Amino acid sequence: MKSEEQKELLRFLGILVAVIVVIVGIYFFTKKFVTKEKEEETVETPAVGTIDYNTAIVGNMLNKPESDYYVFVYNYEVANRDKYTVQNYLTEYLNDSENEDTRLKVYNVVLNDYLNKKYMAVEGEESNPKAKSIEEFKFGDFTLIRVKKGKVSKYLEDADAIKKELGIKDQNED
């Protein structure tokens, strides 16, 4: 009699194991294929933007709140030794703690930005240091502009002239 009960118990356990295997199989099948579609349908949330108050565009570079400041206009795609030298001069100028009270603000204008591309002098074009309005500006690889009261007072495209303007001294000149 026990053998009949044991056979019946074994059949019951076999059926129970088979049902559990089928349920687990369905779970993993739906997890893999059904939720995959939902993940693909999710809309990416846009990244939170940040504002860089040291960056400007050509269209508003003459309208900054300071009455006297510099604007460094450059093309970041150009690998020019003088451009890197000028960037080092600007870094030294901005990090000079002795002249912190008299130092002028420096804004950066990247010519490669969409809003500034039309002001970049392309091959065969000359820059326009005599420009009086925003529309007339054409810039080369790098330019340092000094703006006083909304007007361009200096337009420098030479590394040595920029060094002199910023008051950068050679390391052996103390």
Disulfide bonds with the S-S distance in Angstrom:
none
